[in-house]
Amino acid sequence: MGKSKDLASGETRFVNTAGDTMTGNLGVKATLKTTHADADVVQFGGTGYLANWEDAETYLAENLYVNSSGGYRYLTNSHASLYSQTTGKHQFKVAPSGSADGTPALTTGLEIDNSGIVTNPNQPAFNATQGTSINISGTVTLTYNSVRSNASNSFNGSTGIFTAPVAGQYIFTHKALYYPFSTTEYLDFYSYVNSSIRNRYEQTGNAGEHTQVNYAEVVYLNANDTFKIVCSNRNIGAFTMYGAENHFSGRLLG
């Protein structure tokens, strides 16, 4: 049996270790600040809380509270996170550091729906194409004037460079169609990490005929490492890279 004392009234109250229930919200080493309407709330320590509704909704938060208008606010000047389970769907949201009582910019990092499908919409990824044909001579970094998706804003189509926002294993693909101006021209293709060649993956010429290049590679990158595709013409002529037949893409695997 546990005991607590109401200091205002002087009344001592007892709660049995089994069988008893309580109403209202509960603070555990915390001053209650969370006000979820129609929910049972437990607030832990300085910044954590658990809220539950009778219709199978559960929320677990760090450094957040809900104000009287139903909006999330920061408890302290720090980052925040929110896990919710609603009708079988699980969501994990995060927010960068903010100011106490300020409004957090919560973004969904991971979601599992009630059929078991897992999505992570902010996973670093991009897909780009060169919308028009271009001529290539000498040694150049391939650039792309049409960036079709760029979930992490880590790819620069003007420079053709991807900058890793976090460390991890990334997959990159490159597909394009080339045509040499003469039968003696050759193109070598290289993947670069920072300023160093990682791999030479293709040599094309084919005696004046169209050549399709297909490439895929898994590369480990540290945060802020860069990745790009470079091609080098061995002779003095040039190649045409056709616009509609090429793309460059990448994604963090984990």
SULPE-V949023 format. One record per residue. N is the residue number from 1. PSI is psi in degrees with one decimal (NA if undefined). OMEGA is omega in radians with two decimals (999 if undefined). NEAR is the number of other ideal C-beta (glycine too) atoms within 10 Angstrom. Layout:
n=N psi=PSI omega=OMEGA near=NEAR
n=N psi=PSI omega=OMEGA near=NEAR
This chain:
n=1 psi=130.5 omega=3.10 near=8
n=2 psi=161.2 omega=-3.09 near=9
n=3 psi=139.2 omega=3.02 near=8
n=4 psi=159.6 omega=-3.08 near=10
n=5 psi=131.2 omega=3.06 near=10
n=6 psi=105.9 omega=-3.04 near=9
n=7 psi=-29.9 omega=-3.11 near=7
n=8 psi=-40.6 omega=-3.07 near=6
n=9 psi=-13.7 omega=-3.07 near=8
n=10 psi=4.4 omega=-3.09 near=7
n=11 psi=133.7 omega=3.06 near=9
n=12 psi=129.4 omega=-3.08 near=9
n=13 psi=147.2 omega=-3.13 near=10
n=14 psi=141.5 omega=3.06 near=9
n=15 psi=122.8 omega=3.12 near=12
n=16 psi=147.9 omega=-3.13 near=8
n=17 psi=-17.6 omega=3.10 near=7
n=18 psi=142.2 omega=3.01 near=5
n=19 psi=-23.1 omega=-3.10 near=6
n=20 psi=153.6 omega=3.04 near=10
n=21 psi=167.4 omega=3.10 near=5
n=22 psi=156.5 omega=3.08 near=8
n=23 psi=159.5 omega=-3.12 near=6
n=24 psi=170.5 omega=-3.13 near=7
n=25 psi=161.4 omega=-3.03 near=16
n=26 psi=133.1 omega=3.03 near=15
n=27 psi=128.1 omega=3.10 near=15
n=28 psi=104.5 omega=-3.05 near=12
n=29 psi=40.9 omega=-3.10 near=8
n=30 psi=150.2 omega=3.00 near=17
n=31 psi=118.2 omega=-3.05 near=7
n=32 psi=128.9 omega=3.08 near=15
n=33 psi=-10.9 omega=-3.10 near=17
n=34 psi=131.5 omega=-3.11 near=23
n=35 psi=67.9 omega=3.02 near=15
n=36 psi=121.6 omega=3.13 near=18
n=37 psi=134.9 omega=3.05 near=8
n=38 psi=23.1 omega=-3.14 near=9
n=39 psi=153.8 omega=2.98 near=17
n=40 psi=126.7 omega=-2.99 near=15
n=41 psi=135.6 omega=2.96 near=20
n=42 psi=126.0 omega=3.10 near=16
n=43 psi=131.7 omega=-3.05 near=23
n=44 psi=136.3 omega=3.01 near=15
n=45 psi=-136.5 omega=-3.09 near=10
n=46 psi=-32.5 omega=-2.92 near=11
n=47 psi=-1.0 omega=-3.08 near=18
n=48 psi=147.4 omega=3.02 near=18
n=49 psi=157.2 omega=3.09 near=27
n=50 psi=127.5 omega=3.12 near=18
n=51 psi=139.6 omega=-3.12 near=21
n=52 psi=139.5 omega=3.07 near=16
n=53 psi=155.7 omega=-3.13 near=14
n=54 psi=-20.0 omega=-3.13 near=8
n=55 psi=35.2 omega=2.97 near=8
n=56 psi=35.2 omega=3.02 near=10
n=57 psi=132.4 omega=3.13 near=15
n=58 psi=135.2 omega=3.13 near=14
n=59 psi=135.7 omega=3.06 near=21
n=60 psi=121.5 omega=-3.00 near=17
n=61 psi=154.0 omega=3.03 near=24
n=62 psi=126.0 omega=3.10 near=17
n=63 psi=35.1 omega=3.09 near=23
n=64 psi=152.9 omega=2.90 near=23
n=65 psi=167.1 omega=3.12 near=21
n=66 psi=124.4 omega=-3.11 near=20
n=67 psi=-178.9 omega=-3.05 near=13
n=68 psi=-17.1 omega=3.10 near=7
n=69 psi=0.4 omega=3.12 near=7
n=70 psi=12.7 omega=-3.13 near=9
n=71 psi=146.9 omega=3.10 near=10
n=72 psi=142.5 omega=3.08 near=17
n=73 psi=152.4 omega=3.04 near=20
n=74 psi=141.4 omega=2.99 near=21
n=75 psi=-43.1 omega=-3.11 near=21
n=76 psi=176.2 omega=3.12 near=14
n=77 psi=71.3 omega=-3.11 near=12
n=78 psi=-179.1 omega=3.08 near=15
n=79 psi=171.8 omega=-3.10 near=14
n=80 psi=159.7 omega=3.07 near=24
n=81 psi=157.1 omega=-3.09 near=17
n=82 psi=125.6 omega=3.00 near=19
n=83 psi=134.4 omega=3.09 near=15
n=84 psi=143.5 omega=3.04 near=17
n=85 psi=111.7 omega=-3.10 near=15
n=86 psi=119.7 omega=-3.14 near=14
n=87 psi=43.0 omega=3.07 near=9
n=88 psi=-8.5 omega=3.11 near=11
n=89 psi=135.7 omega=-3.12 near=13
n=90 psi=132.2 omega=3.10 near=15
n=91 psi=139.0 omega=3.07 near=17
n=92 psi=116.9 omega=-3.11 near=15
n=93 psi=152.0 omega=-3.14 near=20
n=94 psi=160.0 omega=3.09 near=17
n=95 psi=144.3 omega=3.10 near=21
n=96 psi=175.6 omega=3.14 near=11
n=97 psi=143.7 omega=3.12 near=13
n=98 psi=-168.3 omega=-3.11 near=18
n=99 psi=145.8 omega=3.11 near=12
n=100 psi=132.3 omega=-3.11 near=11
n=101 psi=2.3 omega=3.05 near=13
n=102 psi=166.4 omega=-3.13 near=13
n=103 psi=122.3 omega=-3.14 near=13
n=104 psi=147.5 omega=3.03 near=22
n=105 psi=85.0 omega=-3.09 near=11
n=106 psi=131.2 omega=3.07 near=17
n=107 psi=146.4 omega=-3.13 near=11
n=108 psi=117.0 omega=3.10 near=15
n=109 psi=-30.0 omega=-3.09 near=14
n=110 psi=139.9 omega=3.09 near=16
n=111 psi=136.9 omega=3.04 near=16
n=112 psi=113.7 omega=-3.12 near=15
n=113 psi=175.7 omega=-3.02 near=13
n=114 psi=5.4 omega=2.95 near=10
n=115 psi=2.4 omega=3.07 near=7
n=116 psi=5.7 omega=3.13 near=7
n=117 psi=128.9 omega=-3.11 near=9
n=118 psi=129.2 omega=3.07 near=9
n=119 psi=146.7 omega=3.05 near=11
n=120 psi=83.2 omega=-2.94 near=15
n=121 psi=-18.9 omega=-3.13 near=11
n=122 psi=10.0 omega=3.11 near=14
n=123 psi=129.4 omega=3.14 near=16
n=124 psi=123.3 omega=-3.12 near=22
n=125 psi=153.8 omega=3.09 near=20
n=126 psi=160.3 omega=3.01 near=22
n=127 psi=129.7 omega=-3.08 near=18
n=128 psi=157.1 omega=3.10 near=24
n=129 psi=159.9 omega=3.00 near=20
n=130 psi=107.1 omega=-2.99 near=22
n=131 psi=-17.1 omega=3.13 near=13
n=132 psi=153.8 omega=3.10 near=11
n=133 psi=142.5 omega=3.11 near=14
n=134 psi=153.8 omega=3.06 near=17
n=135 psi=138.4 omega=-3.10 near=10
n=136 psi=125.9 omega=3.03 near=18
n=137 psi=150.9 omega=-3.08 near=15
n=138 psi=-150.8 omega=3.13 near=9
n=139 psi=120.5 omega=-3.06 near=12
n=140 psi=152.5 omega=2.94 near=15
n=141 psi=129.1 omega=-3.13 near=13
n=142 psi=128.4 omega=3.11 near=19
n=143 psi=165.9 omega=-3.02 near=17
n=144 psi=120.8 omega=-3.03 near=24
n=145 psi=0.0 omega=3.11 near=13
n=146 psi=99.7 omega=3.10 near=13
n=147 psi=109.2 omega=-3.02 near=16
n=148 psi=-28.8 omega=3.04 near=13
n=149 psi=149.2 omega=-3.07 near=10
n=150 psi=70.9 omega=-2.96 near=16
n=151 psi=-33.8 omega=-3.09 near=16
n=152 psi=0.6 omega=-3.06 near=18
n=153 psi=36.6 omega=-3.09 near=11
n=154 psi=-4.1 omega=-3.14 near=19
n=155 psi=135.4 omega=3.11 near=25
n=156 psi=107.3 omega=-3.10 near=18
n=157 psi=-27.8 omega=-3.13 near=18
n=158 psi=-33.3 omega=3.13 near=9
n=159 psi=-15.9 omega=-3.09 near=13
n=160 psi=16.9 omega=-3.03 near=19
n=161 psi=131.0 omega=2.99 near=16
n=162 psi=131.9 omega=3.10 near=27
n=163 psi=120.6 omega=-3.06 near=18
n=164 psi=122.7 omega=3.11 near=22
n=165 psi=-26.5 omega=3.12 near=15
n=166 psi=160.5 omega=3.08 near=14
n=167 psi=144.4 omega=3.09 near=13
n=168 psi=-178.7 omega=3.09 near=16
n=169 psi=124.9 omega=-3.13 near=11
n=170 psi=145.1 omega=3.01 near=22
n=171 psi=134.7 omega=3.12 near=14
n=172 psi=142.8 omega=3.08 near=20
n=173 psi=147.6 omega=3.10 near=14
n=174 psi=129.0 omega=3.10 near=21
n=175 psi=131.3 omega=-3.13 near=15
n=176 psi=162.6 omega=3.10 near=25
n=177 psi=128.3 omega=-3.07 near=16
n=178 psi=153.5 omega=3.06 near=24
n=179 psi=121.6 omega=-3.14 near=17
n=180 psi=149.0 omega=3.12 near=24
n=181 psi=-19.2 omega=3.10 near=16
n=182 psi=171.9 omega=-3.09 near=13
n=183 psi=-3.8 omega=-3.11 near=11
n=184 psi=10.5 omega=-3.11 near=13
n=185 psi=143.1 omega=3.08 near=23
n=186 psi=140.2 omega=3.05 near=16
n=187 psi=131.6 omega=2.99 near=22
n=188 psi=138.8 omega=-3.13 near=15
n=189 psi=138.7 omega=-3.10 near=20
n=190 psi=142.9 omega=2.91 near=18
n=191 psi=136.2 omega=-3.10 near=18
n=192 psi=134.5 omega=2.90 near=16
n=193 psi=118.9 omega=-2.99 near=17
n=194 psi=-122.6 omega=-3.11 near=12
n=195 psi=13.3 omega=-3.05 near=7
n=196 psi=142.1 omega=3.06 near=7
n=197 psi=128.2 omega=3.05 near=10
n=198 psi=-42.6 omega=-3.04 near=13
n=199 psi=138.2 omega=2.90 near=13
n=200 psi=120.5 omega=-2.96 near=12
n=201 psi=-4.8 omega=-3.13 near=16
n=202 psi=143.9 omega=2.96 near=18
n=203 psi=125.3 omega=-3.02 near=13
n=204 psi=146.7 omega=3.09 near=20
n=205 psi=-68.4 omega=3.03 near=18
n=206 psi=34.7 omega=2.98 near=14
n=207 psi=50.8 omega=3.04 near=10
n=208 psi=8.7 omega=-3.14 near=13
n=209 psi=163.0 omega=3.06 near=11
n=210 psi=140.1 omega=3.12 near=13
n=211 psi=127.3 omega=3.08 near=19
n=212 psi=133.7 omega=3.13 near=14
n=213 psi=129.6 omega=3.07 near=20
n=214 psi=130.9 omega=-3.05 near=10
n=215 psi=140.6 omega=3.00 near=16
n=216 psi=138.5 omega=-3.09 near=11
n=217 psi=139.7 omega=3.02 near=15
n=218 psi=126.1 omega=-3.01 near=9
n=219 psi=133.4 omega=3.01 near=19
n=220 psi=127.8 omega=3.11 near=12
n=221 psi=139.2 omega=2.94 near=23
n=222 psi=162.1 omega=3.08 near=11
n=223 psi=132.5 omega=3.13 near=10
n=224 psi=1.8 omega=2.95 near=11
n=225 psi=152.0 omega=3.11 near=15
n=226 psi=153.6 omega=3.12 near=16
n=227 psi=138.7 omega=3.11 near=22
n=228 psi=166.0 omega=3.07 near=22
n=229 psi=128.1 omega=-3.14 near=23
n=230 psi=137.3 omega=3.02 near=16
n=231 psi=148.3 omega=-3.07 near=22
n=232 psi=125.0 omega=3.10 near=16
n=233 psi=123.2 omega=-3.05 near=19
n=234 psi=-32.0 omega=-3.04 near=13
n=235 psi=-154.3 omega=-2.99 near=14
n=236 psi=-3.1 omega=-3.09 near=11
n=237 psi=-150.5 omega=-3.10 near=15
n=238 psi=166.2 omega=3.08 near=17
n=239 psi=151.8 omega=2.95 near=22
n=240 psi=128.8 omega=2.99 near=15
n=241 psi=115.7 omega=-3.07 near=21
n=242 psi=137.4 omega=-3.00 near=16
n=243 psi=-47.0 omega=-2.99 near=17
n=244 psi=-16.2 omega=-3.02 near=11
n=245 psi=18.6 omega=-3.07 near=16
n=246 psi=153.4 omega=2.99 near=22
n=247 psi=162.0 omega=3.06 near=16
n=248 psi=130.9 omega=-3.10 near=25
n=249 psi=161.3 omega=3.11 near=20
n=250 psi=158.1 omega=3.14 near=23
n=251 psi=143.6 omega=3.01 near=15
n=252 psi=126.0 omega=3.09 near=20
n=253 psi=-35.7 omega=3.14 near=11
n=254 psi=NA omega=999 near=7
